Amino acid sequence: MLFVLCAGVVGLFFAFRGKIVDVAYAEGNCVDSMPTSTTVQSVAPNPVPCTSSKAVGKILKVADGKTLADTDTICGAVSGATSSVQITISGTTKLLCLGPK
């Protein structure tokens, strides 16, 4: 019985892990770094609590299916956005418009 319960919990984790990561990169959350150029970053910023001393930027907008090529169009209209980063989660590209924390 315990094995079945543990297997079910593990199965749920794998089924929803993409959604858990999506929630971490939601509007209003903070990240530990902000790119300073428009080149594609090899390492995505890590989501951190906004109360953390590691938080340097805030996610102001998340645009699904968009890339850095869409930065001017998407992030240009976001008040306070000073940077952007492209990430890929579960095969979906997202453009994060970032501003200072």
MIDOSE-1310 file (N, C-alpha, C; in nm, 2 decimals, decimal comma, always signed):
residues 101
mlfv	+0,08/-0,12/+0,00/+0,00/+0,00/+0,00/+0,09/+0,13/+0,00; +0,19/+0,13/+0,08/+0,28/+0,24/+0,09/+0,35/+0,26/-0,04; +0,39/+0,15/-0,11/+0,46/+0,16/-0,24/+0,37/+0,23/-0,34; +0,24/+0,19/-0,34/+0,14/+0,25/-0,44/+0,13/+0,39/-0,41
lcag	+0,12/+0,43/-0,29/+0,11/+0,57/-0,25/+0,23/+0,65/-0,29; +0,35/+0,60/-0,27/+0,47/+0,67/-0,31/+0,48/+0,68/-0,46; +0,45/+0,57/-0,53/+0,45/+0,57/-0,68/+0,35/+0,68/-0,73; +0,24/+0,69/-0,67/+0,14/+0,79/-0,71/+0,19/+0,93/-0,69
vvgl	+0,26/+0,96/-0,58/+0,31/+1,09/-0,55/+0,42/+1,12/-0,66; +0,51/+1,03/-0,68/+0,62/+1,05/-0,78/+0,55/+1,07/-0,92; +0,45/+1,00/-0,95/+0,39/+1,01/-1,08/+0,32/+1,15/-1,09; +0,26/+1,20/-0,99/+0,20/+1,33/-0,99/+0,31/+1,44/-1,01
ffaf	+0,42/+1,42/-0,94/+0,53/+1,52/-0,95/+0,58/+1,53/-1,09; +0,60/+1,42/-1,16/+0,65/+1,42/-1,30/+0,54/+1,48/-1,39; +0,42/+1,45/-1,36/+0,31/+1,50/-1,45/+0,30/+1,65/-1,44; +0,32/+1,71/-1,32/+0,30/+1,85/-1,30/+0,43/+1,93/-1,29
rgki	+0,55/+1,87/-1,31/+0,67/+1,94/-1,29/+0,69/+2,06/-1,38; +0,63/+2,05/-1,50/+0,64/+2,17/-1,59/+0,55/+2,28/-1,54; +0,44/+2,25/-1,48/+0,35/+2,36/-1,42/+0,42/+2,42/-1,30; +0,49/+2,34/-1,22/+0,56/+2,39/-1,11/+0,66/+2,49/-1,15
vdva	+0,74/+2,46/-1,25/+0,84/+2,56/-1,31/+0,77/+2,68/-1,37; +0,66/+2,66/-1,44/+0,58/+2,77/-1,49/+0,54/+2,87/-1,38; +0,50/+2,82/-1,27/+0,45/+2,90/-1,16/+0,57/+2,98/-1,10; +0,69/+2,92/-1,10/+0,81/+2,99/-1,05/+0,85/+3,11/-1,14
yaeg	+0,82/+3,10/-1,27/+0,85/+3,21/-1,36/+0,73/+3,29/-1,40; +0,64/+3,31/-1,30/+0,52/+3,39/-1,33/+0,54/+3,54/-1,30; +0,45/+3,62/-1,36/+0,46/+3,76/-1,34/+0,45/+3,79/-1,19; +0,53/+3,89/-1,15/+0,53/+3,93/-1,01/+0,64/+3,86/-0,93
ncvd	+0,69/+3,75/-0,98/+0,80/+3,68/-0,91/+0,93/+3,74/-0,94; +1,04/+3,70/-0,86/+1,17/+3,76/-0,88/+1,27/+3,66/-0,93; +1,38/+3,71/-0,98/+1,49/+3,63/-1,03/+1,62/+3,68/-0,97; +1,72/+3,59/-0,98/+1,85/+3,62/-0,92/+1,95/+3,69/-1,01
smpt	+1,91/+3,71/-1,14/+2,00/+3,78/-1,23/+1,92/+3,84/-1,34; +1,98/+3,95/-1,40/+1,91/+4,01/-1,51/+2,02/+4,03/-1,62; +1,99/+3,99/-1,74/+2,09/+4,01/-1,85/+2,11/+4,16/-1,87; +2,23/+4,19/-1,91/+2,27/+4,33/-1,94/+2,29/+4,35/-2,09
sttv	+2,26/+4,25/-2,17/+2,28/+4,26/-2,32/+2,16/+4,19/-2,38; +2,15/+4,21/-2,51/+2,04/+4,15/-2,59/+2,08/+4,01/-2,65; +2,20/+3,96/-2,61/+2,23/+3,83/-2,66/+2,17/+3,72/-2,58; +2,15/+3,61/-2,64/+2,08/+3,50/-2,57/+2,17/+3,45/-2,46
qsva	+2,11/+3,44/-2,34/+2,19/+3,40/-2,23/+2,19/+3,24/-2,22; +2,31/+3,19/-2,19/+2,33/+3,04/-2,19/+2,27/+2,99/-2,06; +2,25/+3,07/-1,96/+2,19/+3,02/-1,83/+2,08/+3,11/-1,79; +1,96/+3,05/-1,77/+1,84/+3,13/-1,74/+1,86/+3,18/-1,59
pnpv	+1,80/+3,29/-1,56/+1,80/+3,33/-1,42/+1,72/+3,24/-1,34; +1,76/+3,22/-1,22/+1,68/+3,13/-1,13/+1,57/+3,21/-1,05; +1,45/+3,15/-1,04/+1,35/+3,22/-0,96/+1,39/+3,21/-0,82; +1,37/+3,32/-0,75/+1,39/+3,33/-0,60/+1,28/+3,42/-0,54
pcts	+1,26/+3,40/-0,41/+1,16/+3,48/-0,34/+1,20/+3,63/-0,35; +1,10/+3,71/-0,37/+1,13/+3,86/-0,38/+1,19/+3,91/-0,25; +1,17/+3,84/-0,14/+1,23/+3,89/-0,01/+1,37/+3,84/+0,01; +1,42/+3,76/-0,08/+1,56/+3,71/-0,08/+1,66/+3,82/-0,11
skav	+1,77/+3,81/-0,05/+1,88/+3,91/-0,08/+1,94/+3,88/-0,22; +1,91/+3,76/-0,27/+1,96/+3,73/-0,41/+1,87/+3,79/-0,52; +1,75/+3,83/-0,48/+1,66/+3,88/-0,58/+1,71/+4,02/-0,64; +1,73/+4,02/-0,77/+1,77/+4,15/-0,83/+1,68/+4,20/-0,94
gkil	+1,59/+4,11/-0,98/+1,49/+4,16/-1,09/+1,36/+4,10/-1,06; +1,26/+4,16/-1,12/+1,12/+4,12/-1,10/+1,06/+4,09/-1,24; +0,99/+3,98/-1,25/+0,92/+3,94/-1,38/+0,80/+4,03/-1,39; +0,80/+4,12/-1,49/+0,69/+4,21/-1,52/+0,59/+4,15/-1,62
kvad	+0,64/+4,07/-1,71/+0,55/+4,01/-1,81/+0,61/+3,88/-1,86; +0,52/+3,78/-1,89/+0,57/+3,66/-1,95/+0,49/+3,64/-2,08; +0,56/+3,62/-2,19/+0,50/+3,60/-2,32/+0,53/+3,46/-2,37; +0,43/+3,38/-2,37/+0,45/+3,24/-2,42/+0,48/+3,24/-2,58
gktl	+0,57/+3,16/-2,62/+0,59/+3,14/-2,76/+0,67/+3,26/-2,82; +0,72/+3,34/-2,74/+0,80/+3,46/-2,80/+0,95/+3,44/-2,77; +1,03/+3,51/-2,85/+1,17/+3,50/-2,83/+1,23/+3,64/-2,81; +1,36/+3,65/-2,80/+1,43/+3,78/-2,79/+1,40/+3,87/-2,91
adtd	+1,37/+3,81/-3,02/+1,34/+3,89/-3,14/+1,21/+3,98/-3,12; +1,13/+3,93/-3,02/+1,00/+4,00/-3,00/+1,02/+4,10/-2,88; +1,14/+4,12/-2,83/+1,16/+4,21/-2,71/+1,10/+4,35/-2,73; +1,14/+4,42/-2,84/+1,09/+4,55/-2,85/+0,94/+4,56/-2,86
ticg	+0,87/+4,47/-2,93/+0,73/+4,47/-2,94/+0,66/+4,44/-2,80; +0,71/+4,33/-2,74/+0,64/+4,28/-2,61/+0,69/+4,37/-2,49; +0,81/+4,37/-2,47/+0,86/+4,44/-2,34/+0,87/+4,59/-2,36; +0,87/+4,64/-2,48/+0,88/+4,78/-2,50/+0,75/+4,85/-2,44
avsg	+0,64/+4,78/-2,44/+0,51/+4,83/-2,39/+0,49/+4,81/-2,24; +0,59/+4,75/-2,17/+0,57/+4,71/-2,03/+0,64/+4,82/-1,95; +0,57/+4,89/-1,87/+0,62/+5,00/-1,79/+0,72/+4,94/-1,69; +0,84/+5,00/-1,69/+0,95/+4,96/-1,59/+1,04/+4,85/-1,64
atss	+1,01/+4,79/-1,76/+1,09/+4,68/-1,81/+1,23/+4,74/-1,86; +1,33/+4,68/-1,81/+1,47/+4,73/-1,85/+1,55/+4,62/-1,91; +1,50/+4,49/-1,91/+1,58/+4,38/-1,96/+1,48/+4,27/-2,00; +1,53/+4,17/-2,08/+1,45/+4,06/-2,11/+1,53/+3,94/-2,12
vqit	+1,47/+3,82/-2,11/+1,54/+3,69/-2,12/+1,45/+3,59/-2,18; +1,51/+3,51/-2,27/+1,43/+3,40/-2,33/+1,46/+3,27/-2,26; +1,36/+3,20/-2,22/+1,38/+3,07/-2,15/+1,29/+2,96/-2,22; +1,33/+2,84/-2,20/+1,25/+2,73/-2,26/+1,21/+2,64/-2,14
isgt	+1,08/+2,62/-2,12/+1,03/+2,53/-2,02/+0,94/+2,43/-2,08; +0,97/+2,30/-2,06/+0,89/+2,19/-2,12/+0,87/+2,21/-2,27; +0,97/+2,25/-2,34/+0,96/+2,27/-2,48/+0,89/+2,39/-2,53; +0,85/+2,48/-2,44/+0,78/+2,60/-2,47/+0,88/+2,72/-2,45
tkll	+0,89/+2,80/-2,55/+0,98/+2,92/-2,54/+0,89/+3,03/-2,47; +0,96/+3,10/-2,38/+0,89/+3,21/-2,31/+0,99/+3,33/-2,31; +0,93/+3,45/-2,32/+1,01/+3,58/-2,31/+0,97/+3,64/-2,18; +1,06/+3,66/-2,09/+1,04/+3,73/-1,97/+1,08/+3,87/-1,98
clgp	+0,99/+3,97/-1,95/+1,03/+4,11/-1,94/+1,06/+4,14/-1,80; +1,18/+4,19/-1,77/+1,23/+4,21/-1,63/+1,25/+4,35/-1,60; +1,23/+4,38/-1,48/+1,26/+4,52/-1,43/+1,33/+4,51/-1,29; +1,38/+4,62/-1,24/+1,44/+4,61/-1,11/+1,35/+4,57/-1,00
k	+1,40/+4,50/-0,90/+1,32/+4,46/-0,79/+1,28/+4,58/-0,71
